[in-house]
Amino acid sequence: MVGPSVTLDEIPRLDMTDSSMDIDLIDIANNNIGSAAVAILSYTTMENLLKPDFFNPQNNMIKTMMSTVISATLPKTTNTALTKPVNFTFRHIREFDPRGSLSCVYWNISEWIVDGCSVLNNNGSHTVCSCVHLSTFALVQTSRPSPEINSMSLVIVIIGLASAILTLSIFTLCCWRPLKDRICGHSSCIRLIPKGYSREELSSTTQSASDVFTLNSNPTEASTAIKY
């Protein structure tokens, strides 16, 4: 806080366990009749609610929260316009992926966005973000899915399709017969055309006939007795 009884000679730094903030409170106080105050809060489990997946939700990148979520405000300050950008230093709470990309984001109603925030520098364990406004901030890493995962998924899909095609082919070759020629049960088939006759010969018969079928030991054949 800066006021009649408190003065500052340099830009203050507010330190927390996993982050810190540098803000030009002196200039803010000069724009508010000589007094201004700043407050900063850190939320260690807020990422469970404000998930990193809310950052660019339409793309297929993997998003990882790399910092604790913090909020910064200027309480009891009439003119909250910043004269200089505010710098936040975030300690990485997870291992940094050199192939990934870091984004300084702030929460805007229902999603994380980067408007007005940028990455100043990164040393692998800490990242400095610069923002032109105060809000709720975090550091998000985006990275592409591992090629090995994509290859494995493709292999699984191919194997599944091949198995389905093979099963369907076996079923078609072994079990399917025209219904006009056979009646098939669970494990056997009965021929509707008597053995030794052709369909044409049967169709030329003018006498009425009834067929009596008896299954023999061969489940695919049937002995037929014809009564005239």
C-alpha positions as CSV (number, residue, x, y, z in Angstrom):
1,M,0.0,0.0,0.0
2,V,1.1,3.5,-0.8
3,G,-0.4,6.5,1.1
4,P,0.3,9.5,3.3
5,S,2.1,7.4,5.9
6,V,3.8,4.9,3.5
7,T,6.1,5.8,0.7
8,L,8.1,3.7,-1.8
9,D,11.4,4.4,-3.5
10,E,11.2,1.6,-6.1
11,I,8.7,-0.8,-7.7
12,P,7.7,-3.3,-5.1
13,R,7.8,-7.1,-5.5
14,L,5.1,-9.2,-3.8
15,D,6.5,-12.7,-3.2
16,M,4.5,-15.9,-2.7
17,T,5.5,-19.6,-2.5
18,D,5.2,-20.3,-6.2
19,S,4.9,-16.9,-7.8
20,S,5.8,-13.2,-7.4
21,M,4.5,-9.9,-8.9
22,D,6.3,-6.7,-9.8
23,I,3.9,-3.7,-10.0
24,D,4.6,0.0,-10.3
25,L,2.4,1.0,-7.3
26,I,4.1,4.4,-7.1
27,D,2.7,5.6,-10.4
28,I,-0.7,4.1,-9.6
29,A,-0.7,6.1,-6.4
30,N,0.2,9.3,-8.2
31,N,-2.9,8.8,-10.3
32,N,-5.0,8.3,-7.2
33,I,-4.2,11.4,-5.1
34,G,-1.1,9.8,-3.6
35,S,-2.5,6.5,-2.4
36,A,-3.0,3.0,-3.8
37,A,-3.1,-0.6,-2.6
38,V,-2.5,-3.9,-4.3
39,A,-3.6,-7.4,-3.3
40,I,-2.5,-10.8,-4.7
41,L,-4.0,-14.2,-3.9
42,S,-2.7,-17.7,-4.8
43,Y,-5.0,-20.7,-5.3
44,T,-3.1,-24.0,-5.1
45,T,-6.0,-26.2,-6.3
46,M,-7.9,-23.8,-8.6
47,E,-6.7,-25.6,-11.7
48,N,-9.2,-28.4,-10.9
49,L,-11.9,-25.8,-11.5
50,L,-10.3,-23.5,-14.1
51,K,-8.8,-26.3,-16.1
52,P,-6.1,-25.7,-18.7
53,D,-8.4,-27.4,-21.3
54,F,-10.4,-24.1,-21.3
55,F,-7.5,-22.6,-23.2
56,N,-8.1,-22.7,-26.9
57,P,-10.7,-25.5,-26.4
58,Q,-11.2,-26.1,-30.1
59,N,-7.7,-27.3,-30.9
60,N,-6.3,-30.8,-30.4
61,M,-3.2,-29.8,-28.4
62,I,-2.4,-31.2,-25.0
63,K,-2.7,-28.5,-22.3
64,T,-0.9,-28.6,-19.0
65,M,-1.2,-26.1,-16.1
66,M,2.4,-25.1,-15.3
67,S,1.8,-22.7,-12.4
68,T,-0.6,-22.0,-9.5
69,V,-3.5,-19.8,-10.3
70,I,-3.2,-16.2,-8.9
71,S,-5.4,-13.2,-8.8
72,A,-4.3,-9.6,-8.5
73,T,-6.5,-6.5,-7.7
74,L,-6.2,-2.9,-6.7
75,P,-8.6,-2.6,-3.7
76,K,-9.8,0.8,-2.7
77,T,-8.3,2.4,-5.7
78,T,-10.4,4.6,-7.9
79,N,-8.3,4.8,-11.0
80,T,-7.2,1.2,-11.7
81,A,-5.5,1.9,-15.0
82,L,-1.9,0.6,-15.1
83,T,0.8,3.0,-16.1
84,K,3.2,0.1,-16.8
85,P,2.8,-3.6,-17.5
86,V,2.8,-5.9,-14.4
87,N,5.3,-8.7,-14.4
88,F,4.5,-12.1,-12.8
89,T,7.2,-14.7,-12.2
90,F,5.7,-18.3,-12.1
91,R,7.6,-21.3,-10.7
92,H,6.9,-24.3,-12.8
93,I,4.9,-26.8,-10.7
94,R,5.4,-29.5,-13.4
95,E,8.3,-30.6,-15.6
96,F,8.7,-28.3,-18.6
97,D,8.5,-30.0,-22.0
98,P,11.1,-28.3,-24.3
99,R,9.0,-29.2,-27.3
100,G,6.0,-27.4,-25.8
101,S,4.9,-23.8,-25.9
102,L,4.2,-21.7,-22.9
103,S,1.4,-19.1,-22.7
104,C,0.6,-16.5,-20.1
105,V,-3.1,-16.5,-19.8
106,Y,-5.9,-14.8,-17.8
107,W,-9.4,-16.0,-17.0
108,N,-12.1,-14.2,-19.1
109,I,-15.6,-15.3,-18.0
110,S,-15.4,-18.9,-19.3
111,E,-12.0,-19.5,-20.8
112,W,-8.3,-18.8,-20.6
113,I,-7.1,-16.2,-23.1
114,V,-3.8,-14.4,-23.8
115,D,-5.0,-10.9,-24.7
116,G,-2.7,-8.4,-23.2
117,C,-0.3,-11.0,-21.7
118,S,3.0,-12.3,-23.1
119,V,6.0,-14.4,-22.1
120,L,9.1,-12.3,-21.3
121,N,11.6,-15.1,-20.6
122,N,11.8,-18.7,-19.4
123,N,14.7,-20.6,-17.9
124,G,13.1,-24.1,-17.6
125,S,12.0,-23.8,-14.0
126,H,10.5,-20.3,-14.0
127,T,8.7,-18.1,-16.5
128,V,8.2,-14.4,-16.4
129,C,4.9,-13.1,-17.8
130,S,4.0,-9.5,-18.6
131,C,0.4,-8.2,-18.6
132,V,-1.2,-4.8,-19.1
133,H,-4.1,-5.4,-16.8
134,L,-4.9,-7.2,-13.6
135,S,-7.1,-10.3,-13.4
136,T,-6.7,-14.0,-12.6
137,F,-3.6,-15.4,-14.2
138,A,-1.8,-18.7,-14.9
139,L,0.8,-20.3,-17.0
140,V,-0.3,-23.0,-19.5
141,Q,1.8,-25.3,-21.6
142,T,0.6,-26.6,-24.9
143,S,2.2,-29.5,-26.8
144,R,1.4,-31.9,-29.6
145,P,0.3,-35.5,-28.8
146,S,3.2,-38.0,-28.9
147,P,3.7,-39.6,-32.3
148,E,4.0,-43.0,-30.6
149,I,0.5,-42.6,-29.2
150,N,-0.9,-41.8,-32.7
151,S,0.9,-44.8,-34.3
152,M,-0.4,-47.2,-31.6
153,S,-3.9,-45.9,-32.0
154,L,-3.7,-46.4,-35.8
155,V,-2.4,-50.0,-35.3
156,I,-5.2,-50.8,-33.0
157,V,-7.8,-49.5,-35.4
158,I,-6.3,-51.5,-38.3
159,I,-6.1,-54.7,-36.3
160,G,-9.8,-54.2,-35.2
161,L,-10.9,-53.7,-38.8
162,A,-8.9,-56.6,-40.1
163,S,-10.4,-58.9,-37.4
164,A,-13.9,-57.8,-38.2
165,I,-13.5,-58.4,-42.0
166,L,-11.9,-61.8,-41.4
167,T,-14.7,-62.9,-39.1
168,L,-17.3,-61.7,-41.5
169,S,-15.6,-63.5,-44.4
170,I,-15.4,-66.8,-42.5
171,F,-19.0,-66.6,-41.5
172,T,-20.1,-65.9,-45.1
173,L,-18.0,-68.7,-46.6
174,C,-18.9,-71.4,-44.0
175,C,-22.4,-70.7,-42.9
176,W,-24.2,-68.8,-45.7
177,R,-26.2,-70.8,-48.2
178,P,-29.2,-69.8,-50.4
179,L,-32.3,-70.3,-48.4
180,K,-34.0,-71.8,-51.4
181,D,-31.7,-74.9,-51.2
182,R,-31.1,-75.4,-47.5
183,I,-32.7,-74.9,-44.1
184,C,-29.9,-74.3,-41.6
185,G,-30.0,-74.8,-37.8
186,H,-27.4,-74.2,-35.1
187,S,-25.0,-76.9,-36.3
188,S,-26.6,-78.7,-39.4
189,C,-28.3,-78.0,-42.7
190,I,-31.1,-79.9,-44.5
191,R,-31.2,-79.9,-48.2
192,L,-34.6,-79.0,-49.6
193,I,-33.7,-80.5,-53.0
194,P,-33.4,-84.3,-52.8
195,K,-30.0,-85.8,-53.4
196,G,-29.6,-86.8,-57.1
197,Y,-32.2,-84.4,-58.4
198,S,-31.7,-81.1,-60.0
199,R,-33.9,-78.1,-59.4
200,E,-35.1,-78.3,-63.0
201,E,-36.1,-82.0,-62.7
202,L,-38.2,-81.3,-59.6
203,S,-39.9,-78.3,-61.2
204,S,-41.0,-80.5,-64.2
205,T,-42.7,-83.0,-62.0
206,T,-46.5,-82.7,-62.4
207,Q,-47.4,-85.0,-59.6
208,S,-47.9,-83.8,-56.1
209,A,-45.2,-84.9,-53.8
210,S,-44.2,-84.7,-50.1
211,D,-40.7,-85.0,-48.9
212,V,-39.7,-86.7,-45.7
213,F,-36.2,-85.7,-44.5
214,T,-34.1,-87.7,-42.1
215,L,-30.7,-86.4,-41.0
216,N,-27.8,-88.9,-41.3
217,S,-24.5,-88.8,-39.5
218,N,-23.2,-86.2,-41.9
219,P,-24.6,-82.9,-40.7
220,T,-24.5,-81.3,-44.1
221,E,-26.4,-84.1,-46.0
222,A,-29.9,-85.6,-45.6
223,S,-31.4,-88.8,-46.9
224,T,-34.7,-88.2,-48.6
225,A,-37.7,-90.5,-49.2
226,I,-40.1,-89.4,-51.9
227,K,-43.7,-90.6,-51.9
228,Y,-45.8,-90.5,-55.1
